[in-house]
Amino acid sequence: MTNPLHVLVTGATGRTGSIVVQKLRQRPEQFVAKGFARSEAKTKELFGSTEGFYLGDISDPGRLNAALEGGDALVILTSAVPQMKAPPEPGQRPEFFYPEGGTPEQVDYQGQINQIEAARAAGVKHIVLVGSMGGTNEQHPLNRMANGNILIWKRKAEAYLIDSGLDYTIIRAGGLQDQPGGQRELLVGKDDQLLANPPNGIPTSIPRADVAKVVVQALLEPAARNKAFDVISKPEGTPGAVVTTDFQGLFEQTTPGL
């Protein structure tokens, strides 16, 4: 029996990150999962205690170094989160802002570089980075939100990871849904081709639980190493759809490079 992989998940109290931690902890024979989060209160709310968690900020390299010491893999699930200004007047569009220290440049670019460099210093062998589809379109609405260019900064961080020399898996998820996982056929693509030409016009979305499943399988399957890909799911109940269980086969459809 091989030793379990020691995995650190950052953004571990986020809506997707918390599912990843839970799924890893359901497999103690394969993983020793630790989380990295900013909020002690939110960690206790979601997990009952802070046991197995490092509390800190990704802007603090020293704290990242401590969390990654002795680790085998890092899962990056941190992301800048826009906040809405005062509720808009009727008929007006809402306006958003990023809090101080929480802009996409600071979180999705510099914060991810901090994590990559801390992983390299700790001797981590594999980084799984969860990003978003849409990064090839500079005019994407998410980039215009609060003028944050969030997808542009995410794409720059992905390029940095690829150039780092570390093994990588970059998972660019479609629109995230709070739906059960393990009930749909997953589709992979590249360079937002699924956005431009969705097969049979299906929604370009995916349950968070399925993204978490892809993360877990990417840590286990050699075919996921040094690959970057988009991923969506067919709607549940799509005629002819086959629920994805062969993740090696799924990853074999993906390719290296940005």
N, C-alpha and C positions, 0 to 999 in steps of 0.2 A: 504494500500500500504506500503510495506516495504521500509526502507531507502536504498538508493543506496550504493553499496560497494565502499569503497575508496581503489583504487588499484594503487600501484607504479610499473612502468615498467622500469627496468634498461636495459641498452643497447638500449635505446629508439630511437636512430637515426640509428640503424643498419637496414639492409635490411628486416629482419623479425620483429624486435622490432618496427619499425615505422608502420608496418601494424597492429600490435597488438594495439598500441596506437590509431590508426585511428578507428579500429573496436570497441574498448571500448567506444570511444567518440561518436560513432554513436548510442549508447544506453544510453543516459543520465539518463533515468529513472531507469537504473540498476547499472550504474557505474559512479563514479567520478574518472577519469583517470589522473594520473600525470606521467610525464616522468623524468628519470634521465639520464643525458648525459654529456659528457666531453666538447663537442664543441658548443660554442654559435653560431658560424657561420653556422655549419651544422644544428643545431636546427632551426634557422631562415630560412635556405634554404628549409627544409622539411615542416615546420609547419607555416612559416610566422612570427612567433614571439617566444619568450621564455616563454610566459604566460603558466602557468601550468607545467613548467619544473623546475627541480633543476639541476644546473650545478655543477659538481664535479667529483671526481674520487672514484672508489670503494675501493681504498687503504686508503681512509680517513673516518674512522668510524664516526667521528663527523658529517660530511656532510650526511652520510647515516642515522644517527640517526635523524637529522632534517627532512630529506625527508620522513621518515617512521612514524613520530609522528602522532598519530591518525589514522593510516592506518589499513585496514582490511586484505589486501592481498598484496603479493609481487610477481611479475613475473620477474624471472631472465633470461635475454637474453644477458648477457655479454659473450664475448668469446675472447680469444687471436686470433690475426690475423697475420699469417706469411706474410712477405714481400719478394719479389723477389730481389735478388742481381742484379748486372748489367746483362743485357740481355746476354744469353749464346751464345757462338760461335756455328755456324752451326754444327749439329750433337751431341751437348752436351746437357745434361739435365740441366734445370734451377736449381739454388741453392736458398735456402730461409733462412731467419733469422727472429728472433723475436726482435723487438726493445727493448731498455733498459726499464725495468719496465713492459714489456708486454709479458713475457713468460707465457706459460700455467700454470706453477706452481704458478706464481704470480697472474694471472687473473682467471684461471679456477678452481684453488684450493683455494689459500688464499683469493682471491677476493670474491669468493662465500661464504667462511666461514665468511668473514666480513659482507656480506649481511645477512646471516642467523642469525648471532649473533645480528646484529642491529635490525632485525625483531623481534627476541625474546625479546629484551629489550624494544621494542616499543609496545609489546602486539599484534603483528600481528598474525592472526589465521591460515593463509593458505599461503603456498609458492608453486608457480608453477615454476618449473625449466625446461627450454628447453635445452636438450642436443643433443647428436648425437649417432646414431647407430654405432656399431663397437667396443664398449668398452670392450668386452670380449676377443678381439684378440690383445695381446700385440705387435704382429708383423704387425699390420695394417699400411698401407702406411702413414696415417696421423700422426701416432706416430713417424715415422722416419723423417718426414719433419722437418728440422732444429733441429733434435734430441730433439724435444720438448715434446714427449710423451703426446700429448694433450688429447687423449682419456683416457689415464690412469689417468691423473689428474682430468678430468671431472668425471670419475667413482668414484674416491676417494671423491670428493665433494658431489656426490649423496649419497654415504654411510653416510657421515657426516650429511646430511639433514635428512635422514631416522632416524638416531640415535638421532636427536635433540629433538624429542618429539613433534615437531610442525606438524600440518597436512601438507601433501605434495602431489603434483602430479608431477611426473617426466616423461616428454615427450621426448623420444629419436627419433628424426626425421631421416628419410632416406635422401638421397641426395636431396638438396633443389633446387627447380626450380622456375624461375620467370614466372609463368603461372597463369592464373585466377583460383580462388578457387571456391568451391561449385559446381563443375561439375564432381566429381569423387567419386567412392566408396573407402572408407578408410579401411585399414586392420591394426589390432594391433597384436603384438606378444611380445616375451620376449627373453632376452639373445641372441639376434642376430639370432634367428632361421629363421627369414624372409630373412636374408642375406645368410645364409647357404643353405636354400631351398626355394627360392622365388616361390610362387604359380604360376604354369603354366609358370615359367620362366620370369615373368614380371619384369620390372626394379624396383629396390628398391629405389624409389625416391618419392617425394611429393612436390606439390607447397607450397611456403612459405605462401600463403594466406590460404591454408587449415590448415597448422600448426597454424597460428594465430586463425583460427576458433576453433580449438581444445583447444587452450589456453582459449579463451573466454568461451567456454562451460564447461571447467574444473572448472572455477571459480563459475559456477552456479549449476553444477550437483553434488549432494552428492556422486554418484557412482564413481566419479573421485578422491575422497579423499583417501589419503594413498595408492596410486597406482603408479607403475612405469611400463612403457611399451614402446615398439618400435611402430612406425607408418609409413606406406607407403600408396601409393594410386595406384589403378589400373589405367592404362592409360585411358585417356578420349576416350570414344567410344568402350571400351572393351565389346564384346558381353556378354550379361547376367549380366553386372555390374549394380548395383543400387546405384545411388548417395546417399551418407550418409547424412541423416537428423536426424536420431534417435541417438543422442549422449549418452543418458542414456544407450541404448542398447549396444553401442560401448564400453562405460566405464565398463559395467557389464562383458565384456569379459576379462578385465584386472585384475591383481593380485597385492597384496601388496609385499613389499620387493624389494631389489635391482634386 
